[in-house]
Amino acid sequence: MSRKIIFFIILFLLPFFLFSLTNQQIDRYLRNYSEPGYRFVKSQGENAWVLAFKSQHLKRERSVVVLLVSSNKVETLIVGTTVATFDREPSQALMRYLLQENGKDSFIGSFSLYITDKYYVQFFVRVPNPYASLDQIIYSAWYVALICDSYEDEILKFMR
């Protein structure tokens, strides 16, 4: 019985040690990736990259940030963008709407509110690095750009 438990523990933890992407792999891949509508904008430090996407499915070019973050020795890729920016505090109706969208079972990703001198509604997805592939970074970034584009008008309605 204990052998089976040890086997399953090792099987579960193995990807964390064998398959994590490195900063260098991600950087090289994003810089060299080529696809119509994709553009590598810049690298921001060792663990952050800015990409841009433009296509007939998007209203305008969208910038997407890819971050590789570590917490408790587990690395996660966070792919996100700003959906809308406001000068005044968001309404309770907008907050309710964002919470409802985040609560959908079929929804991959989350909205968040970031506050500095302005209010930013952001959308992001998290991918545990041990389970990520290089292609998955690009697919996630396209997904984030498309979600941003499709929700932007709806979110801006709350601020009129």
HELIX and SHEET records of a PDB file:
HELIX    1   1 SER A    2  LEU A   18  1                                  17    
HELIX    2   2 ASN A   23  ASN A   32  1                                  10    
HELIX    3   3 GLN A   92  ASN A  102  1                                  11    
HELIX    4   4 ASN A  129  TYR A  131  5                                   3    
HELIX    5   5 LEU A  134  LYS A  157  1                                  24    
SHEET    1   A 6 TYR A  38  SER A  43  0                                        
SHEET    2   A 6 ALA A  48  PHE A  53 -1                                        
SHEET    3   A 6 ARG A  62  SER A  71 -1                                        
SHEET    4   A 6 VAL A  74  PHE A  86 -1                                        
SHEET    5   A 6 TYR A 119  PRO A 128 -1                                        
SHEET    6   A 6 SER A 110  ILE A 115 -1                                        
END                                                                             
